[in-house]
């Protein structure tokens, strides 16, 4: 037992920022890149429809046909990103100026295997990541690489309906192993899949499956997850063989569920909602399907196609750490649709004690402390908070300055609670804020929803100079890192 209470963040705490290839790179058709699922997330003007969270991340096979036939009618912002592909050196220099210890980014699957079916990787695709990693090393910034962050070869979606097919396991493991071999001497921290539990929200974004081509959405989400579990474990196996010292993690979108009242029925529902959210690390960190899910599947008539060896693979190759994103908490109550709501981003039940972001996401820093403690108590594995942040509109003043004190307040309050949790004894490896540089929103494909410390001059339609500038939060976060979280 650790008897001494240590206040604050440990030495070597990994401070930094996080991004994903499809939201920053652009250069859609360069150097042999193939088309990915995210290249077909068309922007739908939320101001025209009056729907702030106008999610663009579920694409049906009919929509894909329509987009292909009428490319000029639509805008696909994830194809242009923020041009990180050409400006990575400038961006990394800014991260270094803030003192980043770690930078989370993803490798675009289609840059390495353009259709997903090739047996040899695309050298020109790797050449780009060679440069990014070399640049990070120059500043002693650790790369933290996500292998699959909400994109995959569109060819695999069309041929197999994405992760509905077992065939995808080999395709993914081939991609993962190629990345491990290439970067075995340079990259220690890896995440196999981003927020696998979001398959329940968007089958297309999470699993590359067209929702109109499955009979039962929930069944399809869990089937895809099963194949991803096996693929992730096989990637851990390959990773450990190639780089025995590497640390490979899983990742979920963590949404803690509070009961609406102290009525036992509501409390029970909160427990169930939490079990559904934690099902993913349960499998990937503990190595087995929890029995509560067997009952859930049975009662929902969900039947998964599995092979007997899958469960041994899952048992043998668990992850080293649990990465997660944290943006909000939910409230739940005893109602017929409570289980379905547990897997979703939007909740109709509001928490009267919490303020909302402009996009309606409840802000709950104390919930972060609760969740850190809960997850650590449960898994006793290191945790890594790899996404957290405030999506907000920023105003550029006449002199070019951007006073984003709302973002500073948001992150400050979360860091304070993280510090409390670390003092409670939680083993937290690091903190990478989401969208440390403004990027294209995953959910809505817009630019207006900004998370960055670094402003990027570009609007929702892709107009702008793409010039980078420092917001007030840039200087604030620099201080936080410099003082290892002491000066907030
Ligand atoms: C996470 C994703 O769920 O949320 C990111 O991993 C995403 O890719 C982030 O950008 C914020 O969501 P949004 O929709 O505001 O971009």
Boltz pocket constraint, residues with backbone or C-beta under 6 A from the ligand:
constraints:
  - pocket:
      binder: B
      contacts: [[A, 20], [A, 150], [A, 194], [A, 195], [A, 253], [A, 325], [A, 387], [A, 391], [A, 434], [A, 440], [A, 441], [A, 442], [A, 443], [A, 444], [A, 449]]
      max_distance: 6.0
